Amino acid sequence: NDILVSADIIEEILVAAEANKEDFSMEIERIDMIELAQRVASKVKLMIGKRKIKMITYLPKQKNLIANGNRRYIEFAIYELLENAVSYTEKGYVSIGLGIENGACVVRIADSGIGIPPGSVRKIFNKFFRARNAQAHKDGMGLGLYLVKKIIDSHPGASIKVESSSAKKGTVFAIRLPI
């Protein structure tokens, strides 16, 4: 588990350095989102370990769901959202769901954690911002969600938003990727 944490920290530092370059760009490719979601969910299950959190995956019945994006960065963004979900959930669940809505692949990351206070929702993607209730729960610098937003916004036709959140009732993030 310590090795996994160290690898995650190194990856976050590398992504932060790359994403903050003036000429940040990436190669767009076809991504099998079902395979990617399963791989990320497996990593998250290892991170959860023996905690009282259930990792739930909602995958479509079709054999594959292909989206356009950069595999490494999309995987980083999804993992970062799930890692946050686990960090801010004492017990309950974290989930990843995939689907097609209005011609786009939608990835939803949800949890039953501490939620985000309503006044903080519009600020959570700001560099170094941490909601007041998050400061009591986890070490962090307020870079994770900033990087996720920067990465998603760097993908043509992609977007991320907080679909729902309330204090003590969890959070739902939705990433839209072109298919």
N, C-alpha and C positions, 0 to 999 in steps of 0.2 A: 504494500500500500504506500509506503514511503517513496518507493521508486516511482510509482504512478504519480504521486504528488509532485515530485521533483521534475519529472518529464513534463507535466502540465505547466509548471512555472516556467520552465525553459521555453516551451512552445509559446506561452503568452508573451514572454519578453521578445522572442523573435517576431511574432505577429505584430506586436506594438511597434517595433523598430521599422518593419516593412510598411505598415499602414500609415505611419506618420511621415513617410517620405513625400516630398513634393510631387514626384512623378509616380506615385503608387498606381500600379496597374496589375492586372492579372489575366491569365489565360482562361477563357470561358470554354467549358467542355460540357458534354452530356453526362449527367450524373444519375446513377440508379439510386433514387432516394430511399427505396425500401431497404436495399442493402446497407446504405449509409446509416439509416435510422437504427437498424438492427445492430450494427457495429457500435454506434455511440451508446445505445441502450445497454449493451454488454459491458462497456467500460464504466458506465454509471452504476450498474449493479455491483461491480467490484468496489467502487468508491463507497457505496451505501453499506456494504459489509453486513454487520449484524444489527444495524440501527433499525428502528421501528418504522421504516419507510418502504412502501411498495413501489417498484418501478413498473409502470403500465405502458404498453405500446398498443396503439390503435393504428393498424395498417390496413390499407385497402385490400380487397379480395383479389384484385388483378395481380399478375405475376410481376409486373414492374411498373414503376412510375418514374419517368425520366424528366428531369428538369435541367435547365441551362444555368451553369454557374461554375465557380472554381471549387473543385472537390475539397481541397485542403482548407480553404477559408470557410466554406459552408459548414464543413464538419466542425471546425473550430467554433464557429458561431453557435451552432446547435449544442455542442458540448458545453460551452460556456454558460448558456442559458440553463441547461440541465444541472450543471454543477452549482450554479446559484440557487436553483430550486431545491436541491438537496441541502445546501448549506443553511438555508433559511426555513427548512421544514424540520420540526422536531420529531413529529410522527405523522403518519398519514400516507400521502402518495405524491409522486412526481410522475408526469406522463409526457409521452411524445405521440402525436397523432399526425397522420398524413392524409391528404385528400386533394381532390381537384375542385376548385371553385372558380367560376367565371374565367375559365381558360388559363388558370394558373395553378401551380402546385402550392398548397398551403401546408406549412409545418406549424403545428401548435404545440407549445410547451406549457404545461400547466402544473400547478402544485397546490397543496393544501396548507402552505406555510403561513408566514406572518403577514404576507401581503405588502402592499405599498400604500402609504397614506395618500388620500386623494390630492393633497397639495403638492405631493412630490412626483406624481406620475409624469407631468410634463418635463421634469428636470432629470429623470433617471438616466437619460442617454448623454447628459453633459459630462465632460471630462472631470474627473475627481469628485463627482457628486455621489453622496451616499445618503439615503433617507435616514431620518433620525432613528427609526425603529431598527434599521439594519446595523447601525453603529454599535448597538449593544450585543449583537449576535455573532459577528464574524470579523476577523481581520480582513482588511482589504483596503485598496487605494482608490476605488471608484473608477477603475479603468475598464473593467470587464464589459459592461453594457455599452460604454462609449466605443470600444473596439468592435463589438457586435454590430452596432448601428453603422459605424464607418464602413465595415466590410460589406454589409448588406446594401447600403446606399451606393457602394462602388460597383455593384452588379447592375447592368442595364435592365430596367424593367422590374427590379426587385424592391421590396419594402418590408419594414418591420413596424409593428405597433403593439401597444399594450391593449388587449381586447377587454380585459376586465381585471380589476384589482380593488381590493378593499382591505383595510387593516384587519388582520387576523382571519381572513377568509381566502388567502391564496392569491395567485396571479396567473394570468394567461397571456402569453406572448404569441403573436402570429407572424410568421415570415412568409411572404409571397414571393415565389420564384417563377420566372417564365418557363413554359414547357415547349 
